[in-house]
Amino acid sequence: MQTGVVKFFNEDKGFGFITNDMTNEDIFVHITGLRSKNIEQGNKVSYSEEKGKKGLIATDVTIIED
């Protein structure tokens, strides 16, 4: 599992980006990849990465409670 911070998420459009903690790379996330509802900018999350049509995508995205 990877960890990161939600950089941006647009609920109306159903997608956003997560910044990976280790690499600082942005990973695309689609609403279908969420396990937690209502993620917001700044949320700390854990996720898996899968290869998508245009690059890596985040799946099994879950908010990490502090």
C-alpha positions in Angstrom: 0.0 0.0 0.0 1.1 3.5 -0.8 0.3 6.6 1.2 -0.3 10.2 0.1 -2.3 13.4 0.4 -5.3 14.3 -1.7 -4.1 17.2 -3.8 -7.4 17.9 -5.5 -10.7 16.0 -5.9 -13.8 17.3 -7.8 -16.9 15.4 -6.6 -19.0 16.7 -9.5 -16.6 15.4 -12.1 -15.6 12.3 -10.1 -11.8 12.5 -10.3 -8.7 14.1 -8.7 -5.1 13.5 -7.8 -3.1 12.2 -4.8 0.5 13.2 -4.2 2.5 10.2 -3.2 4.4 10.6 0.1 7.6 8.9 -1.0 7.9 10.1 -4.6 6.0 13.4 -4.6 4.4 12.2 -7.9 0.7 12.9 -8.6 -1.4 9.8 -9.1 -4.8 10.0 -10.8 -7.8 8.9 -8.8 -11.3 8.2 -10.1 -14.4 8.1 -7.9 -14.7 4.3 -8.7 -11.4 3.8 -6.9 -12.6 5.1 -3.6 -13.3 3.0 -0.5 -14.0 6.1 1.6 -16.7 8.5 0.6 -16.2 12.2 0.5 -12.5 12.5 0.3 -11.3 16.1 0.3 -8.2 18.1 -0.4 -5.6 17.6 2.3 -6.9 14.1 3.4 -4.1 11.6 4.3 -4.9 8.4 2.4 -3.6 4.9 1.7 -4.1 3.4 -1.7 -2.9 0.8 -4.2 -1.6 1.7 -7.7 -2.7 0.0 -10.9 -1.6 0.7 -14.5 -4.4 2.5 -16.4 -4.7 3.5 -20.0 -2.8 6.8 -19.5 -0.5 5.9 -16.6 -0.9 4.9 -12.9 -4.2 5.2 -11.1 -5.0 5.0 -7.4 -7.4 2.2 -6.3 -8.7 1.1 -2.9 -8.3 4.7 -1.6 -9.0 4.9 2.1 -8.7 7.9 4.5 -6.1 7.4 7.2 -7.3 8.5 10.6 -4.7 10.3 12.7 
